[in-house]
Amino acid sequence: MSSNTLHHLATGVGFAFLIGWYLLCRHLGFIDWVTLQMPEGYEGSGLMLAIGIMMTPAFLIWSRFNRFIENKLDIKGKYYEDSFYQNDIQKKDRD
């Protein structure tokens, strides 16, 4: 099997993890708990806050998983954040 196919399968597994994480947190009642903490009329903002808080660790795990898989499969590419921070480092070196 080619490394591209394996990479796509691994990305699919990572995405399934994100879906599972969301469903688990929803099943555990985290969204309902945060929504109940909000004042009346602000339940929608509580919902967005709950989703943001509960998905942050999942996206961190997913991004590290993707980097790990790309290292193992020797997938080459350019990450936006790498060039973004590299430009900051070069600017500091010049100053």
PyMOL CGO cylinders between C-alpha atoms (Angstrom):
from pymol import cmd
from pymol.cgo import CYLINDER

trace = [
    CYLINDER, 0.00, 0.00, 0.00, 1.37, 3.43, -0.87, 0.3, 1, 1, 1, 1, 1, 1,
    CYLINDER, 1.37, 3.43, -0.87, 2.25, 5.97, 1.79, 0.3, 1, 1, 1, 1, 1, 1,
    CYLINDER, 2.25, 5.97, 1.79, -0.41, 8.34, 0.43, 0.3, 1, 1, 1, 1, 1, 1,
    CYLINDER, -0.41, 8.34, 0.43, -3.11, 5.72, 0.96, 0.3, 1, 1, 1, 1, 1, 1,
    CYLINDER, -3.11, 5.72, 0.96, -1.84, 4.99, 4.47, 0.3, 1, 1, 1, 1, 1, 1,
    CYLINDER, -1.84, 4.99, 4.47, -1.75, 8.71, 5.20, 0.3, 1, 1, 1, 1, 1, 1,
    CYLINDER, -1.75, 8.71, 5.20, -5.36, 9.12, 4.06, 0.3, 1, 1, 1, 1, 1, 1,
    CYLINDER, -5.36, 9.12, 4.06, -6.43, 6.16, 6.20, 0.3, 1, 1, 1, 1, 1, 1,
    CYLINDER, -6.43, 6.16, 6.20, -4.60, 7.55, 9.24, 0.3, 1, 1, 1, 1, 1, 1,
    CYLINDER, -4.60, 7.55, 9.24, -6.18, 10.97, 8.70, 0.3, 1, 1, 1, 1, 1, 1,
    CYLINDER, -6.18, 10.97, 8.70, -9.57, 9.24, 8.56, 0.3, 1, 1, 1, 1, 1, 1,
    CYLINDER, -9.57, 9.24, 8.56, -8.82, 7.49, 11.85, 0.3, 1, 1, 1, 1, 1, 1,
    CYLINDER, -8.82, 7.49, 11.85, -7.85, 10.83, 13.37, 0.3, 1, 1, 1, 1, 1, 1,
    CYLINDER, -7.85, 10.83, 13.37, -11.07, 12.42, 12.14, 0.3, 1, 1, 1, 1, 1, 1,
    CYLINDER, -11.07, 12.42, 12.14, -13.07, 9.50, 13.57, 0.3, 1, 1, 1, 1, 1, 1,
    CYLINDER, -13.07, 9.50, 13.57, -11.29, 10.19, 16.88, 0.3, 1, 1, 1, 1, 1, 1,
    CYLINDER, -11.29, 10.19, 16.88, -12.52, 13.82, 16.74, 0.3, 1, 1, 1, 1, 1, 1,
    CYLINDER, -12.52, 13.82, 16.74, -16.09, 12.67, 16.13, 0.3, 1, 1, 1, 1, 1, 1,
    CYLINDER, -16.09, 12.67, 16.13, -15.82, 10.12, 18.96, 0.3, 1, 1, 1, 1, 1, 1,
    CYLINDER, -15.82, 10.12, 18.96, -14.39, 12.74, 21.34, 0.3, 1, 1, 1, 1, 1, 1,
    CYLINDER, -14.39, 12.74, 21.34, -17.29, 15.09, 20.58, 0.3, 1, 1, 1, 1, 1, 1,
    CYLINDER, -17.29, 15.09, 20.58, -19.87, 12.37, 21.07, 0.3, 1, 1, 1, 1, 1, 1,
    CYLINDER, -19.87, 12.37, 21.07, -18.26, 11.20, 24.32, 0.3, 1, 1, 1, 1, 1, 1,
    CYLINDER, -18.26, 11.20, 24.32, -18.20, 14.70, 25.78, 0.3, 1, 1, 1, 1, 1, 1,
    CYLINDER, -18.20, 14.70, 25.78, -21.77, 15.26, 24.68, 0.3, 1, 1, 1, 1, 1, 1,
    CYLINDER, -21.77, 15.26, 24.68, -22.82, 11.93, 26.23, 0.3, 1, 1, 1, 1, 1, 1,
    CYLINDER, -22.82, 11.93, 26.23, -21.07, 12.85, 29.50, 0.3, 1, 1, 1, 1, 1, 1,
    CYLINDER, -21.07, 12.85, 29.50, -23.16, 16.05, 29.63, 0.3, 1, 1, 1, 1, 1, 1,
    CYLINDER, -23.16, 16.05, 29.63, -20.39, 18.63, 29.37, 0.3, 1, 1, 1, 1, 1, 1,
    CYLINDER, -20.39, 18.63, 29.37, -22.31, 20.73, 26.85, 0.3, 1, 1, 1, 1, 1, 1,
    CYLINDER, -22.31, 20.73, 26.85, -25.47, 20.71, 28.96, 0.3, 1, 1, 1, 1, 1, 1,
    CYLINDER, -25.47, 20.71, 28.96, -23.53, 21.57, 32.11, 0.3, 1, 1, 1, 1, 1, 1,
    CYLINDER, -23.53, 21.57, 32.11, -21.82, 24.61, 30.53, 0.3, 1, 1, 1, 1, 1, 1,
    CYLINDER, -21.82, 24.61, 30.53, -25.08, 25.75, 28.95, 0.3, 1, 1, 1, 1, 1, 1,
    CYLINDER, -25.08, 25.75, 28.95, -26.83, 25.58, 32.33, 0.3, 1, 1, 1, 1, 1, 1,
    CYLINDER, -26.83, 25.58, 32.33, -24.14, 27.83, 33.85, 0.3, 1, 1, 1, 1, 1, 1,
    CYLINDER, -24.14, 27.83, 33.85, -24.99, 30.64, 31.44, 0.3, 1, 1, 1, 1, 1, 1,
    CYLINDER, -24.99, 30.64, 31.44, -27.56, 33.36, 32.23, 0.3, 1, 1, 1, 1, 1, 1,
    CYLINDER, -27.56, 33.36, 32.23, -30.95, 33.12, 30.57, 0.3, 1, 1, 1, 1, 1, 1,
    CYLINDER, -30.95, 33.12, 30.57, -30.78, 34.24, 26.97, 0.3, 1, 1, 1, 1, 1, 1,
    CYLINDER, -30.78, 34.24, 26.97, -27.09, 33.36, 26.57, 0.3, 1, 1, 1, 1, 1, 1,
    CYLINDER, -27.09, 33.36, 26.57, -27.44, 29.61, 26.11, 0.3, 1, 1, 1, 1, 1, 1,
    CYLINDER, -27.44, 29.61, 26.11, -26.16, 29.84, 22.53, 0.3, 1, 1, 1, 1, 1, 1,
    CYLINDER, -26.16, 29.84, 22.53, -22.94, 31.47, 23.61, 0.3, 1, 1, 1, 1, 1, 1,
    CYLINDER, -22.94, 31.47, 23.61, -22.62, 28.82, 26.32, 0.3, 1, 1, 1, 1, 1, 1,
    CYLINDER, -22.62, 28.82, 26.32, -22.97, 26.14, 23.66, 0.3, 1, 1, 1, 1, 1, 1,
    CYLINDER, -22.97, 26.14, 23.66, -20.20, 27.67, 21.55, 0.3, 1, 1, 1, 1, 1, 1,
    CYLINDER, -20.20, 27.67, 21.55, -18.00, 28.07, 24.62, 0.3, 1, 1, 1, 1, 1, 1,
    CYLINDER, -18.00, 28.07, 24.62, -18.58, 24.42, 25.64, 0.3, 1, 1, 1, 1, 1, 1,
    CYLINDER, -18.58, 24.42, 25.64, -17.74, 23.11, 22.17, 0.3, 1, 1, 1, 1, 1, 1,
    CYLINDER, -17.74, 23.11, 22.17, -14.60, 25.26, 22.03, 0.3, 1, 1, 1, 1, 1, 1,
    CYLINDER, -14.60, 25.26, 22.03, -13.40, 24.15, 25.45, 0.3, 1, 1, 1, 1, 1, 1,
    CYLINDER, -13.40, 24.15, 25.45, -14.11, 20.46, 24.99, 0.3, 1, 1, 1, 1, 1, 1,
    CYLINDER, -14.11, 20.46, 24.99, -12.65, 20.21, 21.48, 0.3, 1, 1, 1, 1, 1, 1,
    CYLINDER, -12.65, 20.21, 21.48, -9.38, 22.07, 22.18, 0.3, 1, 1, 1, 1, 1, 1,
    CYLINDER, -9.38, 22.07, 22.18, -7.58, 19.04, 23.68, 0.3, 1, 1, 1, 1, 1, 1,
    CYLINDER, -7.58, 19.04, 23.68, -8.94, 16.81, 20.91, 0.3, 1, 1, 1, 1, 1, 1,
    CYLINDER, -8.94, 16.81, 20.91, -7.57, 19.07, 18.17, 0.3, 1, 1, 1, 1, 1, 1,
    CYLINDER, -7.57, 19.07, 18.17, -4.20, 19.21, 19.93, 0.3, 1, 1, 1, 1, 1, 1,
    CYLINDER, -4.20, 19.21, 19.93, -4.08, 15.39, 20.07, 0.3, 1, 1, 1, 1, 1, 1,
    CYLINDER, -4.08, 15.39, 20.07, -5.22, 15.17, 16.43, 0.3, 1, 1, 1, 1, 1, 1,
    CYLINDER, -5.22, 15.17, 16.43, -2.55, 17.60, 15.21, 0.3, 1, 1, 1, 1, 1, 1,
    CYLINDER, -2.55, 17.60, 15.21, 0.21, 15.72, 17.09, 0.3, 1, 1, 1, 1, 1, 1,
    CYLINDER, 0.21, 15.72, 17.09, -1.14, 12.43, 15.70, 0.3, 1, 1, 1, 1, 1, 1,
    CYLINDER, -1.14, 12.43, 15.70, -1.03, 13.82, 12.16, 0.3, 1, 1, 1, 1, 1, 1,
    CYLINDER, -1.03, 13.82, 12.16, 2.56, 15.03, 12.61, 0.3, 1, 1, 1, 1, 1, 1,
    CYLINDER, 2.56, 15.03, 12.61, 3.55, 11.63, 14.03, 0.3, 1, 1, 1, 1, 1, 1,
    CYLINDER, 3.55, 11.63, 14.03, 1.99, 9.77, 11.08, 0.3, 1, 1, 1, 1, 1, 1,
    CYLINDER, 1.99, 9.77, 11.08, 3.60, 12.13, 8.57, 0.3, 1, 1, 1, 1, 1, 1,
    CYLINDER, 3.60, 12.13, 8.57, 7.00, 11.55, 10.19, 0.3, 1, 1, 1, 1, 1, 1,
    CYLINDER, 7.00, 11.55, 10.19, 6.56, 7.77, 10.17, 0.3, 1, 1, 1, 1, 1, 1,
    CYLINDER, 6.56, 7.77, 10.17, 5.39, 7.71, 6.54, 0.3, 1, 1, 1, 1, 1, 1,
    CYLINDER, 5.39, 7.71, 6.54, 7.99, 10.29, 5.49, 0.3, 1, 1, 1, 1, 1, 1,
    CYLINDER, 7.99, 10.29, 5.49, 5.32, 12.62, 4.09, 0.3, 1, 1, 1, 1, 1, 1,
    CYLINDER, 5.32, 12.62, 4.09, 6.87, 15.93, 3.10, 0.3, 1, 1, 1, 1, 1, 1,
    CYLINDER, 6.87, 15.93, 3.10, 5.01, 19.19, 3.06, 0.3, 1, 1, 1, 1, 1, 1,
    CYLINDER, 5.01, 19.19, 3.06, 4.94, 22.75, 4.24, 0.3, 1, 1, 1, 1, 1, 1,
    CYLINDER, 4.94, 22.75, 4.24, 2.96, 23.80, 7.29, 0.3, 1, 1, 1, 1, 1, 1,
    CYLINDER, 2.96, 23.80, 7.29, 1.61, 27.33, 7.40, 0.3, 1, 1, 1, 1, 1, 1,
    CYLINDER, 1.61, 27.33, 7.40, 2.51, 27.76, 11.06, 0.3, 1, 1, 1, 1, 1, 1,
    CYLINDER, 2.51, 27.76, 11.06, 6.12, 26.67, 10.48, 0.3, 1, 1, 1, 1, 1, 1,
    CYLINDER, 6.12, 26.67, 10.48, 6.78, 29.47, 7.97, 0.3, 1, 1, 1, 1, 1, 1,
    CYLINDER, 6.78, 29.47, 7.97, 4.81, 31.93, 10.11, 0.3, 1, 1, 1, 1, 1, 1,
    CYLINDER, 4.81, 31.93, 10.11, 6.99, 31.36, 13.17, 0.3, 1, 1, 1, 1, 1, 1,
    CYLINDER, 6.99, 31.36, 13.17, 10.16, 31.05, 11.08, 0.3, 1, 1, 1, 1, 1, 1,
    CYLINDER, 10.16, 31.05, 11.08, 9.60, 34.58, 9.77, 0.3, 1, 1, 1, 1, 1, 1,
    CYLINDER, 9.60, 34.58, 9.77, 9.33, 35.86, 13.36, 0.3, 1, 1, 1, 1, 1, 1,
    CYLINDER, 9.33, 35.86, 13.36, 12.60, 34.13, 14.31, 0.3, 1, 1, 1, 1, 1, 1,
    CYLINDER, 12.60, 34.13, 14.31, 14.38, 35.61, 11.26, 0.3, 1, 1, 1, 1, 1, 1,
    CYLINDER, 14.38, 35.61, 11.26, 13.10, 39.10, 12.12, 0.3, 1, 1, 1, 1, 1, 1,
    CYLINDER, 13.10, 39.10, 12.12, 14.37, 38.80, 15.69, 0.3, 1, 1, 1, 1, 1, 1,
    CYLINDER, 14.37, 38.80, 15.69, 17.77, 37.61, 14.44, 0.3, 1, 1, 1, 1, 1, 1,
    CYLINDER, 17.77, 37.61, 14.44, 18.09, 40.68, 12.19, 0.3, 1, 1, 1, 1, 1, 1,
    CYLINDER, 18.09, 40.68, 12.19, 17.26, 43.13, 15.01, 0.3, 1, 1, 1, 1, 1, 1,
]
cmd.load_cgo(trace, "trace")
